[in-house]
Amino acid sequence: MLSNENFYLRDPRHSVVSRGSRSWVSSGGDTRQALAAYDDARVAALLPYVTVPISGTDLRMRLADRPELLALIPKLVHDGLLLEGSRERLMDRCQIVSSPSGERIGSMVLGITGGIYSSLLMPFLYQLPATLCERLDVVVTEGAKEFVNPRMFDYLGHMGIRVFEGTYDAKNGVCVPHVELARSAELVVVFPTTAHTMHRFASGACSDLISLVVAATRAPVVLLPVMNVLMWTSPAVARNVELLRRDGHYIVEPGLVSAISRREIDLMYGGPGVRWDRPDELISLLSGILAQHRRERGA
């Protein structure tokens, strides 16, 4: 029964697909599975009214001329497609940005290098200023431009995101990028980190902006390697990784991710326990590394 006092919200964890008068509801998880199916055009018609928490009183008022939609609500609550409760509880459920993960920092540098997984970074990058840092400086390498268009970041300036490309890319009030970014950063993250990038860092070859920043900063540096399994297990790459560990950089030890090639041997390594489609897990990881770094410095 529809309660005037309670609020109602479409469960944001579920996807609804409609065709004709039929609707399918799927639940997101490790696998996508059917939650429910309805031969009823009312489902799609009701959803626009419950995309944000709305009280039963307001629903009755807005749907006064659609009693057939009001009659559907108890069934959808029973099936789990609609959530019912207080406004505060439902607002917590409809957040599209992760909650802040621990203590926020002032400034962070994110280096994006030329790996194919750089194209999946946008949801992660979009949430950083709201959860982990007050200001985000993004460094896009030449290799990354094969997968990421730097112009897309122009629309995120209002979020405190600045973008730098070249070594002499003086803009946004920054005259000498590698020095000013290195000094202001409280955390430097390179994600994804290619084998070529790690070679530059390990050898001290300051040949592009992100390698200059890593060499000059005294902030913790977090590297998230992504590469073919044969490359990750090669002696040359292993030597570079060991050097970077000894230099005090944080290496997120990679595990298997989606393969690029159809051949079984062409597997990819990158980030165990870190789902590429879950920015909240990546942010939580970085927050944990920062906390560990502070503990070690205070010891």
Backbone as JSON, one array per atom type, in Angstrom:
{
  "sequence": "MLSNENFYLRDPRHSVVSRGSRSWVSSGGDTRQALAAYDDARVAALLPYVTVPISGTDLRMRLADRPELLALIPKLVHDGLLLEGSRERLMDRCQIVSSPSGERIGSMVLGITGGIYSSLLMPFLYQLPATLCERLDVVVTEGAKEFVNPRMFDYLGHMGIRVFEGTYDAKNGVCVPHVELARSAELVVVFPTTAHTMHRFASGACSDLISLVVAATRAPVVLLPVMNVLMWTSPAVARNVELLRRDGHYIVEPGLVSAISRREIDLMYGGPGVRWDRPDELISLLSGILAQHRRERGA",
  "N": [[0.85, -1.2, 0.0], [0.51, 2.24, -0.81], [2.21, 4.65, 1.01], [1.62, 7.77, 2.49], [3.49, 9.13, 4.07], [5.99, 7.94, 3.69], [8.91, 7.88, 1.5], [9.75, 7.34, -1.98], [11.84, 5.63, -4.31], [13.41, 4.79, -7.31], [15.46, 1.97, -7.42], [18.81, 2.58, -7.72], [20.69, 0.67, -8.35], [19.7, -1.04, -10.18], [19.02, -1.81, -13.61], [16.75, -0.89, -16.17], [15.18, -2.06, -19.02], [13.21, -1.39, -21.79], [10.84, -2.46, -24.22], [8.43, -2.12, -26.61], [5.55, -3.04, -24.9], [6.79, -4.3, -22.9], [9.0, -4.77, -20.11], [12.26, -5.24, -18.81], [14.12, -5.97, -15.92], [17.3, -5.66, -14.64], [19.9, -6.74, -12.44], [22.84, -5.3, -11.28], [26.01, -6.82, -10.95], [28.62, -9.23, -10.33], [27.97, -10.78, -12.45], [25.47, -10.12, -14.88], [22.14, -10.4, -14.2], [18.73, -11.43, -14.69], [16.28, -9.74, -12.91], [13.58, -9.23, -12.79], [10.64, -9.33, -14.9], [8.22, -7.64, -16.84], [5.1, -7.59, -18.39], [3.99, -5.0, -19.11], [3.24, -1.77, -19.74], [3.17, 0.21, -17.9], [5.35, 0.29, -16.19], [7.61, 1.57, -17.4], [6.42, 4.07, -17.74], [6.13, 4.97, -15.13], [8.71, 5.33, -14.06], [10.07, 7.92, -14.54], [9.02, 9.5, -12.49], [10.1, 8.65, -10.13], [12.86, 8.86, -10.0], [14.29, 10.42, -8.3], [14.14, 10.73, -4.7], [10.77, 10.76, -3.68], [7.85, 11.79, -2.02], [5.04, 9.87, -0.8], [2.75, 11.4, -0.7], [3.28, 13.45, -2.58], [3.49, 11.86, -4.87], [0.85, 10.89, -5.13], [-0.42, 13.31, -5.7], [0.84, 14.15, -8.11], [0.23, 12.06, -9.8], [-2.49, 11.98, -9.96], [-4.26, 11.81, -12.07], [-3.48, 9.44, -13.13], [-4.22, 6.78, -12.02], [-3.64, 4.11, -12.48], [-0.88, 3.93, -12.5], [-0.21, 4.56, -9.87], [-1.3, 2.32, -8.63], [0.5, 0.38, -9.29], [2.78, 0.71, -7.75], [3.04, -0.61, -5.08], [3.6, -3.29, -5.89], [6.04, -3.03, -7.28], [7.68, -2.17, -5.22], [7.61, -4.46, -3.61], [8.91, -6.22, -5.35], [11.44, -5.18, -5.4], [12.32, -3.23, -7.16], [11.58, -0.62, -6.61], [12.54, 1.48, -3.94], [11.63, 2.05, -0.54], [11.17, 4.33, 2.1], [12.63, 6.64, 4.51], [13.35, 10.04, 3.51], [16.02, 10.82, 3.92], [17.4, 8.35, 4.1], [16.98, 7.32, 1.54], [18.16, 9.26, -0.05], [20.83, 8.79, 0.47], [21.12, 6.47, -0.93], [20.94, 7.18, -3.58], [23.17, 8.51, -4.44], [25.43, 9.65, -6.89], [28.05, 10.11, -6.85], [30.93, 8.94, -5.24], [31.22, 8.67, -1.66], [33.3, 10.82, 0.35], [36.52, 9.48, 0.95], [38.03, 8.95, 3.69], [40.54, 11.28, 4.91], [40.7, 14.3, 3.12], [42.97, 15.61, 0.63], [45.01, 18.44, -0.37], [46.11, 18.84, -3.05], [46.5, 16.91, -5.99], [48.31, 15.01, -8.4], [47.63, 13.46, -11.42], [48.91, 11.21, -13.6], [48.44, 10.21, -16.88], [49.08, 7.6, -18.97], [50.19, 5.94, -22.05], [48.39, 3.55, -22.28], [45.87, 1.19, -23.17], [43.85, 1.07, -21.32], [43.62, 3.59, -20.34], [41.52, 4.84, -21.5], [39.36, 4.24, -19.94], [39.28, 5.8, -17.72], [37.68, 8.0, -17.11], [35.26, 8.03, -15.37], [36.49, 7.6, -12.88], [38.33, 9.75, -12.69], [36.55, 11.88, -12.72], [35.35, 11.8, -10.23], [37.31, 12.32, -8.36], [37.9, 15.08, -7.44], [35.71, 15.46, -5.78], [35.97, 13.67, -3.76], [38.61, 12.97, -2.9], [40.61, 14.97, -3.28], [41.24, 18.52, -3.25], [42.14, 19.92, -5.47], [42.88, 18.85, -8.75], [45.46, 17.97, -10.85], [46.01, 17.04, -14.08], [48.14, 15.12, -16.06], [48.74, 14.48, -19.32], [50.22, 12.17, -21.33], [52.1, 11.86, -24.44], [51.69, 9.32, -25.52], [49.28, 8.64, -24.3], [47.47, 10.19, -25.66], [46.69, 8.74, -27.82], [44.54, 7.37, -26.96], [43.01, 9.01, -25.34], [41.41, 12.09, -25.57], [42.74, 15.16, -24.94], [41.18, 17.48, -24.94], [38.73, 16.93, -23.85], [38.91, 17.36, -21.17], [38.69, 20.04, -20.86], [36.16, 20.77, -20.22], [35.93, 20.33, -17.57], [37.05, 22.16, -15.94], [35.72, 23.71, -14.08], [35.56, 22.06, -11.93], [37.88, 22.14, -10.65], [39.92, 20.93, -12.02], [42.91, 20.79, -13.75], [44.71, 20.63, -16.81], [47.64, 19.34, -18.27], [50.04, 18.94, -20.87], [52.58, 19.02, -22.37], [56.14, 19.38, -21.61], [56.75, 22.09, -21.48], [54.36, 23.31, -21.05], [53.04, 25.91, -20.17], [50.53, 27.26, -18.39], [47.29, 28.09, -16.98], [48.08, 29.63, -14.82], [50.47, 28.47, -14.12], [53.89, 28.47, -14.46], [56.33, 27.01, -14.68], [55.82, 23.93, -15.24], [56.67, 21.25, -14.31], [58.09, 21.73, -11.96], [56.34, 23.25, -10.34], [54.06, 21.61, -10.18], [55.18, 19.33, -9.0], [55.98, 20.35, -6.5], [53.56, 21.22, -5.34], [51.98, 18.96, -5.17], [50.41, 16.56, -3.13], [50.04, 13.97, -3.51], [50.96, 11.74, -6.06], [49.8, 10.04, -8.8], [50.08, 7.51, -11.19], [48.44, 6.26, -13.84], [46.9, 4.38, -16.28], [50.03, 2.62, -15.71], [52.53, 2.19, -17.96], [54.96, -0.2, -19.28], [57.03, 1.14, -20.57], [56.85, 3.67, -19.38], [57.51, 3.07, -16.71], [60.14, 2.32, -17.09], [61.32, 4.8, -17.75], [60.91, 6.18, -15.34], [62.39, 4.57, -13.54], [64.98, 4.78, -14.5], [65.5, 7.42, -14.28], [65.19, 9.06, -16.43], [64.28, 11.98, -17.43], [62.27, 12.69, -19.52], [59.77, 13.54, -20.29], [56.81, 15.35, -19.22], [55.47, 14.03, -17.04], [57.41, 12.25, -16.07], [59.32, 14.06, -15.22], [57.91, 15.32, -13.15], [57.57, 13.17, -11.34], [60.25, 12.67, -10.72], [60.94, 15.03, -9.42], [59.18, 15.42, -7.29], [58.37, 15.18, -3.78], [56.31, 13.95, -2.74], [54.2, 11.05, -2.02], [54.33, 8.51, -4.5], [52.24, 6.7, -6.57], [51.96, 3.85, -8.49], [50.17, 2.21, -10.99], [50.49, -0.51, -12.65], [49.82, -1.63, -15.97], [49.79, -4.04, -18.4], [50.72, -6.39, -21.01], [50.83, -9.83, -20.05], [53.19, -11.21, -20.64], [55.03, -9.17, -20.88], [55.0, -8.07, -18.27], [56.15, -10.11, -16.78], [58.7, -10.22, -17.77], [62.31, -10.19, -17.49], [63.57, -7.63, -17.71], [61.54, -5.7, -17.24], [60.81, -6.54, -14.69], [63.14, -5.88, -13.27], [63.11, -3.09, -13.39], [60.75, -2.57, -11.97], [61.44, -3.52, -9.45], [63.48, -1.72, -8.8], [61.97, 0.63, -8.61], [60.31, 0.04, -6.44], [62.26, -0.08, -4.42], [63.09, 2.53, -4.49], [61.09, 3.7, -3.13], [58.57, 4.06, -4.19], [55.06, 3.39, -4.51], [53.75, 0.41, -5.59], [51.02, -0.9, -7.17], [50.33, -4.07, -7.11], [49.82, -6.0, -9.96], [47.03, -7.9, -11.29], [45.19, -10.33, -13.24], [43.36, -8.9, -15.95], [40.93, -7.93, -18.42], [41.56, -9.48, -21.56], [43.27, -8.26, -24.45], [43.78, -9.39, -26.9], [42.51, -12.2, -28.77], [43.88, -14.5, -28.47], [44.85, -17.01, -26.21], [47.22, -16.75, -24.81], [47.76, -14.07, -24.75], [47.27, -12.34, -22.36], [46.26, -9.77, -20.02], [47.7, -7.78, -17.46], [46.76, -6.07, -14.5], [46.01, -4.38, -11.65], [44.82, -6.06, -9.14], [41.91, -6.75, -7.19], [40.96, -4.28, -7.68], [38.45, -2.92, -9.33], [38.0, -1.87, -12.61], [35.72, -0.63, -13.4], [34.73, 0.49, -11.12], [35.0, 3.27, -9.62], [34.91, 4.0, -6.93], [36.27, 2.0, -5.55], [38.89, 2.34, -6.44], [39.42, 4.9, -5.45], [39.17, 4.43, -2.73], [41.34, 2.71, -2.41], [43.53, 4.47, -2.94], [43.16, 6.27, -0.86], [43.69, 4.59, 1.3], [46.41, 4.04, 0.85], [47.5, 6.58, 1.22], [46.92, 6.93, 3.96], [48.5, 4.88, 5.04], [51.02, 5.8, 4.28], [51.22, 8.16, 5.78], [51.22, 7.07, 8.35], [53.65, 5.65, 8.32], [55.48, 7.72, 8.02], [55.09, 9.04, 10.37], [56.03, 7.25, 12.16]],
  "CA": [[0.0, 0.0, 0.0], [1.27, 3.47, -0.9], [2.18, 5.43, 2.25], [1.82, 9.21, 2.27], [4.64, 9.62, 4.82], [7.23, 7.39, 3.16], [9.42, 8.34, 0.2], [9.94, 6.25, -2.93], [12.97, 5.86, -5.2], [13.87, 3.68, -8.15], [16.75, 1.47, -6.93], [19.81, 2.92, -8.74], [21.53, -0.48, -8.69], [19.04, -1.85, -11.2], [18.79, -1.25, -14.94], [15.46, -1.26, -16.75], [15.17, -1.98, -20.48], [11.83, -1.55, -22.25], [10.59, -2.61, -25.66], [6.98, -2.31, -26.72], [4.92, -2.93, -23.58], [7.49, -5.22, -22.0], [10.16, -4.21, -19.43], [13.13, -6.17, -18.1], [14.9, -5.36, -14.86], [18.52, -6.41, -14.38], [20.64, -6.34, -11.25], [24.28, -5.26, -11.55], [26.84, -7.6, -10.04], [29.72, -9.84, -11.08], [27.31, -11.12, -13.7], [24.19, -9.44, -14.96], [21.1, -11.41, -14.16], [17.38, -10.9, -14.72], [15.65, -9.61, -11.61], [12.13, -9.34, -13.0], [10.15, -8.95, -16.22], [6.82, -7.21, -16.76], [4.34, -7.31, -19.62], [3.2, -3.9, -18.56], [3.82, -0.5, -20.14], [3.14, 1.16, -16.78], [6.66, 0.36, -15.52], [8.4, 2.65, -18.01], [5.73, 5.34, -17.52], [6.27, 5.39, -13.74], [10.09, 5.58, -13.66], [10.49, 9.32, -14.43], [8.53, 10.13, -11.27], [10.78, 8.11, -8.94], [14.31, 8.86, -10.18], [14.78, 11.03, -7.06], [13.17, 10.41, -3.65], [9.53, 11.52, -3.73], [6.94, 11.33, -0.98], [3.79, 9.29, -1.24], [1.8, 12.5, -0.9], [3.56, 14.08, -3.88], [3.14, 10.92, -5.93], [-0.61, 10.92, -5.3], [-0.8, 14.57, -6.33], [1.32, 14.19, -9.49], [-0.38, 10.97, -10.59], [-3.92, 11.95, -9.66], [-4.98, 11.39, -13.27], [-2.93, 8.15, -13.59], [-4.36, 5.83, -10.9], [-3.06, 2.81, -12.83], [0.52, 3.97, -12.09], [-0.19, 4.46, -8.4], [-1.62, 0.95, -8.24], [1.66, -0.48, -9.58], [3.88, 0.97, -6.82], [3.28, -1.67, -4.08], [4.22, -4.48, -6.5], [7.44, -2.75, -7.57], [8.36, -2.16, -3.92], [7.75, -5.86, -3.23], [9.88, -6.87, -6.24], [12.76, -4.61, -5.19], [12.68, -2.19, -8.11], [11.41, 0.64, -5.9], [12.91, 1.52, -2.53], [10.67, 2.79, 0.28], [11.74, 4.69, 3.4], [12.76, 8.07, 4.77], [14.05, 10.79, 2.46], [17.45, 10.79, 4.19], [17.94, 7.03, 3.76], [16.96, 7.14, 0.1], [19.15, 10.15, -0.65], [22.12, 8.1, 0.56], [21.17, 5.4, -1.93], [20.93, 7.68, -4.96], [24.38, 9.27, -4.75], [26.15, 9.25, -8.1], [29.46, 10.32, -6.57], [31.34, 8.23, -4.04], [31.42, 9.47, -0.46], [34.72, 11.06, 0.62], [37.17, 8.3, 1.51], [39.08, 9.38, 4.61], [40.92, 12.69, 4.92], [40.99, 14.86, 1.8], [44.24, 16.32, 0.49], [44.86, 19.67, -1.12], [46.42, 18.76, -4.47], [46.92, 15.6, -6.5], [48.68, 14.93, -9.81], [47.3, 12.18, -12.05], [49.55, 11.02, -14.9], [47.77, 9.23, -17.74], [50.06, 7.19, -19.98], [49.66, 5.36, -23.28], [47.83, 2.21, -22.23], [44.49, 1.2, -23.67], [42.91, 1.25, -20.22], [43.45, 5.02, -20.05], [40.21, 5.26, -22.01], [38.34, 3.9, -18.95], [39.56, 6.56, -16.52], [36.86, 9.19, -16.89], [34.45, 8.01, -14.14], [37.41, 7.72, -11.74], [38.85, 11.1, -12.66], [35.44, 12.8, -12.46], [34.97, 11.79, -8.83], [38.42, 12.64, -7.46], [37.78, 16.35, -6.71], [34.62, 15.41, -4.81], [36.19, 12.65, -2.74], [39.98, 12.76, -2.4], [41.48, 16.13, -3.36], [40.63, 19.81, -3.57], [42.52, 20.27, -6.84], [43.45, 17.74, -9.51], [46.24, 18.32, -12.03], [46.12, 15.87, -14.95], [49.21, 15.17, -17.05], [48.44, 13.55, -20.4], [51.43, 11.92, -22.12], [51.87, 11.72, -25.88], [51.1, 8.01, -25.77], [47.89, 8.62, -23.84], [46.62, 10.87, -26.63], [46.16, 7.74, -28.75], [43.33, 6.81, -26.37], [42.28, 10.05, -24.62], [41.48, 13.42, -26.16], [42.9, 16.13, -23.83], [40.17, 18.54, -24.97], [37.55, 16.59, -23.05], [39.1, 17.87, -19.82], [38.39, 21.46, -20.83], [34.83, 20.95, -19.66], [35.96, 19.99, -16.15], [37.79, 23.18, -15.23], [34.92, 24.21, -12.94], [35.7, 21.12, -10.84], [39.23, 22.25, -10.11], [40.81, 20.04, -12.78], [43.76, 21.44, -14.73], [45.31, 19.63, -17.7], [48.93, 19.69, -18.84], [50.45, 17.95, -21.85], [54.0, 19.03, -22.64], [57.09, 19.84, -20.6], [56.74, 23.56, -21.41], [52.95, 23.67, -21.15], [52.8, 26.92, -19.15], [49.16, 27.79, -18.46], [46.54, 27.97, -15.72], [48.84, 30.26, -13.75], [51.66, 27.67, -13.83], [54.93, 28.88, -15.39], [57.25, 25.88, -14.87], [54.89, 22.88, -14.8], [57.18, 20.11, -13.54], [58.49, 22.17, -10.63], [55.19, 23.68, -9.56], [53.21, 20.44, -9.9], [55.9, 18.47, -8.06], [55.98, 20.97, -5.18], [52.22, 21.36, -4.77], [51.3, 17.67, -5.06], [50.46, 15.74, -1.91], [49.97, 12.6, -4.01], [51.13, 11.6, -7.5], [49.31, 8.74, -9.24], [50.25, 7.27, -12.62], [47.42, 5.22, -14.03], [47.69, 3.16, -16.11], [51.49, 2.78, -15.86], [53.05, 1.26, -18.96], [56.33, -0.66, -19.08], [57.9, 2.22, -21.03], [56.82, 4.72, -18.37], [58.28, 2.62, -15.56], [61.57, 2.39, -17.47], [61.75, 6.19, -17.62], [60.97, 6.51, -13.91], [63.46, 3.82, -12.87], [66.3, 5.23, -14.98], [65.66, 8.85, -14.06], [65.16, 9.76, -17.72], [63.24, 13.0, -17.33], [62.06, 12.99, -20.94], [58.45, 14.13, -20.52], [56.35, 16.09, -18.04], [55.15, 13.2, -15.87], [58.65, 11.72, -15.48], [59.92, 15.18, -14.51], [57.17, 15.51, -11.9], [57.91, 12.05, -10.45], [61.63, 12.85, -10.26], [61.09, 16.23, -8.59], [58.27, 15.49, -6.15], [58.65, 14.46, -2.54], [55.04, 13.35, -2.35], [54.14, 9.63, -2.38], [54.03, 8.21, -5.9], [51.54, 5.43, -6.7], [51.98, 3.36, -9.86], [49.25, 1.1, -11.25], [50.94, -1.06, -13.93], [48.92, -2.39, -16.85], [50.51, -4.47, -19.6], [50.64, -7.79, -21.38], [51.43, -10.7, -19.03], [54.56, -11.55, -21.02], [55.86, -8.01, -20.56], [55.11, -7.9, -16.82], [57.02, -11.16, -16.24], [60.02, -10.2, -18.4], [63.36, -9.77, -16.55], [63.86, -6.2, -17.78], [60.48, -4.99, -16.53], [60.91, -6.9, -13.27], [64.24, -5.11, -12.68], [62.64, -1.72, -13.22], [59.76, -2.53, -10.9], [62.15, -3.67, -8.19], [64.14, -0.44, -8.53], [60.95, 1.6, -8.2], [59.93, -0.32, -5.06], [63.35, 0.32, -3.53], [63.12, 3.99, -4.46], [60.02, 4.15, -2.24], [57.28, 4.24, -4.86], [54.03, 2.39, -4.21], [53.36, -0.36, -6.77], [49.81, -1.7, -7.0], [50.69, -5.32, -7.78], [48.72, -6.26, -10.91], [46.45, -9.22, -11.52], [44.63, -10.45, -14.59], [42.2, -8.14, -16.37], [40.45, -8.37, -19.74], [42.56, -9.66, -22.61], [43.08, -7.45, -25.64], [43.8, -10.31, -28.03], [41.72, -13.42, -28.6], [44.76, -15.63, -28.18], [44.85, -17.28, -24.78], [48.47, -16.35, -24.17], [47.83, -12.62, -24.7], [46.51, -11.84, -21.23], [46.68, -8.48, -19.52], [47.82, -7.63, -16.02], [46.46, -4.73, -14.0], [45.19, -4.04, -10.52], [43.96, -7.03, -8.46], [41.09, -6.17, -6.15], [40.54, -2.95, -8.12], [37.63, -3.04, -10.54], [38.16, -0.7, -13.46], [34.42, 0.03, -13.52], [34.31, 0.93, -9.8], [35.9, 4.34, -9.15], [34.95, 4.07, -5.46], [37.3, 1.09, -5.08], [40.18, 2.97, -6.7], [39.57, 6.02, -4.53], [39.41, 3.83, -1.42], [42.72, 2.22, -2.44], [44.43, 5.6, -2.8], [43.0, 6.78, 0.51], [44.4, 3.67, 2.18], [47.85, 4.24, 0.65], [47.84, 7.84, 1.89], [46.9, 6.69, 5.4], [49.69, 4.09, 5.35], [52.19, 6.67, 4.11], [51.27, 9.05, 6.94], [51.61, 6.28, 9.51], [55.06, 5.34, 8.23], [56.24, 8.95, 8.23], [54.98, 9.42, 11.77], [56.64, 6.22, 13.0]],
  "C": [[0.88, 1.25, 0.0], [1.1, 4.3, 0.37], [2.44, 6.89, 1.94], [3.1, 9.71, 2.92], [5.96, 9.14, 4.24], [7.62, 8.03, 1.84], [9.71, 7.12, -0.66], [11.04, 6.64, -3.93], [13.21, 4.61, -6.02], [15.25, 3.26, -7.67], [17.82, 1.73, -8.01], [20.73, 1.76, -9.12], [20.98, -1.28, -9.85], [18.88, -1.09, -12.51], [17.45, -1.76, -15.47], [15.54, -1.04, -18.26], [13.75, -2.27, -20.93], [11.79, -1.69, -23.76], [9.11, -2.93, -25.82], [6.35, -2.08, -25.35], [5.63, -3.79, -22.54], [8.72, -4.52, -21.4], [10.92, -5.32, -18.72], [13.94, -5.39, -17.08], [16.1, -6.25, -14.58], [19.22, -5.85, -13.16], [22.12, -6.4, -11.56], [25.04, -6.05, -10.5], [28.01, -8.14, -10.81], [29.22, -10.35, -12.42], [25.99, -10.4, -13.7], [23.12, -10.51, -15.08], [19.72, -10.75, -14.15], [16.8, -10.89, -13.32], [14.15, -9.81, -11.74], [11.82, -8.95, -14.43], [8.67, -8.65, -16.1], [6.25, -7.02, -18.15], [3.4, -6.16, -19.31], [3.89, -2.58, -18.91], [3.86, 0.51, -19.0], [4.52, 1.32, -16.13], [7.47, 1.52, -16.08], [7.75, 4.01, -17.76], [5.93, 5.87, -16.11], [7.68, 5.88, -13.41], [10.48, 7.06, -13.59], [10.06, 10.01, -13.14], [9.33, 9.72, -10.03], [12.29, 8.04, -9.12], [15.01, 9.6, -9.05], [13.74, 10.72, -5.99], [11.96, 11.34, -3.7], [8.56, 10.93, -2.71], [5.68, 10.72, -1.58], [2.74, 10.35, -1.5], [2.0, 13.17, -2.25], [3.23, 13.16, -5.04], [1.64, 10.92, -6.19], [-1.06, 12.18, -6.02], [-0.41, 14.57, -7.81], [0.64, 13.16, -10.38], [-1.88, 10.86, -10.33], [-4.73, 11.48, -10.86], [-4.42, 10.1, -13.86], [-3.03, 7.13, -12.46], [-3.75, 4.46, -11.19], [-1.57, 2.76, -12.47], [0.66, 3.88, -10.58], [-0.42, 3.03, -7.94], [-0.44, 0.0, -8.44], [2.74, -0.38, -8.51], [4.08, -0.13, -5.78], [3.96, -2.91, -4.66], [5.7, -4.24, -6.77], [8.27, -2.64, -6.3], [8.61, -3.6, -3.48], [8.83, -6.56, -4.06], [11.29, -6.3, -6.08], [13.18, -3.55, -6.18], [12.54, -0.8, -7.48], [11.83, 0.47, -4.45], [11.92, 2.41, -1.78], [11.31, 3.1, 1.62], [11.79, 6.19, 3.59], [13.53, 8.74, 3.64], [15.56, 10.7, 2.66], [18.07, 9.46, 3.77], [18.01, 6.86, 2.25], [17.94, 8.08, -0.6], [20.54, 9.53, -0.6], [22.26, 7.05, -0.54], [21.29, 5.92, -3.36], [22.13, 8.54, -5.28], [25.04, 8.74, -6.01], [27.65, 9.46, -7.95], [29.79, 9.61, -5.27], [31.47, 9.18, -2.86], [32.92, 9.69, -0.25], [35.33, 9.89, 1.37], [38.32, 8.74, 2.41], [39.36, 10.86, 4.47], [41.27, 13.16, 3.52], [42.35, 15.56, 1.81], [44.02, 17.56, -0.37], [45.02, 19.49, -2.62], [46.93, 17.38, -4.84], [47.27, 15.73, -7.97], [48.35, 13.53, -10.31], [47.96, 12.14, -13.42], [48.85, 9.91, -15.67], [48.73, 8.88, -18.87], [49.38, 6.38, -21.07], [49.26, 3.91, -23.2], [46.36, 2.26, -22.61], [43.48, 1.43, -22.55], [42.79, 2.71, -19.78], [42.1, 5.52, -20.53], [39.08, 4.98, -21.02], [38.43, 4.78, -17.7], [38.53, 7.63, -16.18], [35.98, 9.12, -15.64], [35.29, 8.17, -12.88], [37.88, 9.16, -11.59], [37.76, 12.09, -12.25], [35.13, 12.9, -10.97], [36.08, 12.25, -7.88], [38.26, 13.98, -6.74], [36.67, 16.35, -5.66], [34.93, 14.5, -3.64], [37.57, 12.67, -2.11], [40.81, 14.04, -2.34], [40.7, 17.39, -3.7], [40.92, 20.22, -5.0], [43.18, 19.07, -7.49], [44.17, 18.28, -10.73], [46.47, 17.04, -12.84], [47.24, 16.1, -15.96], [48.95, 14.08, -18.08], [49.69, 13.37, -21.26], [51.07, 11.82, -23.6], [51.23, 10.38, -26.21], [49.64, 7.95, -25.38], [46.94, 9.26, -24.85], [46.09, 9.93, -27.72], [44.82, 7.2, -28.26], [42.44, 7.86, -25.71], [42.48, 11.38, -25.32], [41.6, 14.45, -25.04], [41.82, 17.2, -23.8], [38.95, 18.21, -24.11], [37.68, 17.12, -21.62], [38.79, 19.36, -19.71], [37.05, 21.74, -20.17], [34.79, 20.68, -18.15], [36.73, 21.02, -15.33], [37.03, 23.7, -14.01], [35.04, 23.28, -11.73], [37.09, 21.19, -10.2], [40.21, 21.32, -10.78], [41.57, 20.85, -13.82], [44.48, 20.37, -15.54], [46.6, 20.18, -18.3], [49.36, 18.55, -19.77], [51.96, 17.9, -22.01], [54.84, 19.58, -21.51], [57.03, 21.35, -20.4], [55.31, 24.1, -21.51], [52.58, 24.65, -20.02], [51.4, 27.52, -19.33], [48.52, 27.61, -17.1], [47.31, 28.56, -14.55], [50.11, 29.51, -13.36], [52.72, 27.99, -14.89], [55.91, 27.74, -15.71], [56.53, 24.63, -14.37], [55.51, 21.81, -13.92], [57.59, 20.51, -12.14], [57.27, 22.49, -9.78], [54.25, 22.52, -9.25], [53.88, 19.54, -8.87], [55.85, 19.03, -6.65], [54.6, 20.97, -4.54], [51.54, 20.01, -4.5], [51.48, 17.05, -3.68], [50.35, 14.26, -2.25], [50.13, 12.65, -5.51], [50.72, 10.17, -7.86], [49.52, 8.62, -10.74], [49.43, 6.04, -12.97], [46.79, 5.37, -15.4], [49.18, 3.47, -16.31], [52.0, 1.73, -16.84], [54.48, 0.84, -18.62], [57.32, 0.43, -19.49], [57.98, 3.33, -19.98], [57.64, 4.31, -17.15], [59.78, 2.62, -15.86], [62.09, 3.81, -17.32], [61.89, 6.57, -16.15], [62.18, 5.85, -13.24], [64.84, 4.33, -13.26], [66.55, 6.71, -14.72], [65.68, 9.65, -15.34], [64.0, 10.75, -17.73], [62.9, 13.53, -18.73], [60.67, 13.49, -21.26], [57.97, 14.72, -19.19], [56.11, 15.19, -16.84], [56.4, 12.61, -15.26], [59.42, 12.82, -14.75], [59.25, 15.4, -13.16], [57.53, 14.41, -10.9], [59.32, 12.21, -9.89], [61.74, 13.98, -9.25], [60.24, 16.22, -7.34], [58.82, 14.75, -4.94], [57.37, 13.87, -1.98], [55.06, 11.85, -2.66], [53.71, 9.46, -3.82], [53.42, 6.81, -5.98], [51.48, 5.06, -8.17], [51.04, 2.17, -9.99], [49.59, 0.51, -12.61], [49.82, -1.81, -14.66], [49.71, -2.75, -18.1], [50.25, -5.94, -19.87], [51.38, -8.64, -20.35], [52.87, -11.07, -19.36], [55.51, -10.39, -20.73], [56.08, -7.89, -19.05], [56.09, -8.92, -16.22], [58.4, -11.18, -16.88], [61.07, -9.7, -17.41], [63.6, -8.28, -16.55], [62.81, -5.39, -17.02], [60.55, -5.28, -15.04], [62.02, -6.12, -12.58], [63.79, -3.66, -12.42], [61.65, -1.61, -12.07], [60.44, -2.65, -9.54], [62.89, -2.38, -7.82], [63.14, 0.59, -8.01], [60.46, 1.31, -6.79], [61.0, 0.18, -4.09], [63.49, 1.83, -3.43], [61.99, 4.57, -3.6], [58.69, 4.41, -2.9], [56.33, 3.1, -4.49], [53.6, 1.73, -5.51], [52.09, -1.14, -6.43], [50.02, -2.98, -7.81], [49.55, -5.8, -8.68], [48.27, -7.71, -10.92], [45.79, -9.23, -12.88], [43.42, -9.56, -14.78], [41.86, -8.61, -17.78], [41.58, -8.45, -20.75], [42.24, -8.78, -23.8], [42.99, -8.34, -26.87], [42.93, -11.51, -27.73], [42.6, -14.62, -28.25], [44.9, -15.79, -26.68], [46.1, -16.75, -24.09], [48.55, -14.83, -23.98], [46.92, -12.08, -23.6], [47.09, -10.51, -20.77], [46.73, -8.51, -18.0], [47.44, -6.2, -15.63], [45.51, -4.71, -12.83], [44.3, -5.09, -9.89], [43.17, -6.36, -7.35], [40.61, -4.77, -6.49], [39.76, -3.11, -9.42], [37.7, -1.76, -11.33], [36.84, 0.05, -13.61], [33.9, 0.52, -12.18], [35.26, 2.01, -9.27], [35.98, 4.43, -7.64], [36.02, 3.15, -4.9], [38.69, 1.67, -5.31], [40.44, 4.1, -5.72], [39.85, 5.49, -3.12], [40.84, 3.3, -1.33], [43.71, 3.37, -2.22], [44.36, 6.2, -1.4], [43.75, 5.9, 1.5], [45.91, 3.82, 2.06], [48.3, 5.52, 1.34], [47.9, 7.65, 3.4], [48.13, 5.9, 5.84], [50.96, 4.94, 5.27], [52.33, 7.61, 5.31], [51.71, 8.29, 8.17], [53.11, 6.01, 9.49], [55.93, 6.57, 8.48], [56.2, 9.38, 9.7], [55.65, 8.44, 12.7], [58.06, 6.6, 13.38]]
}
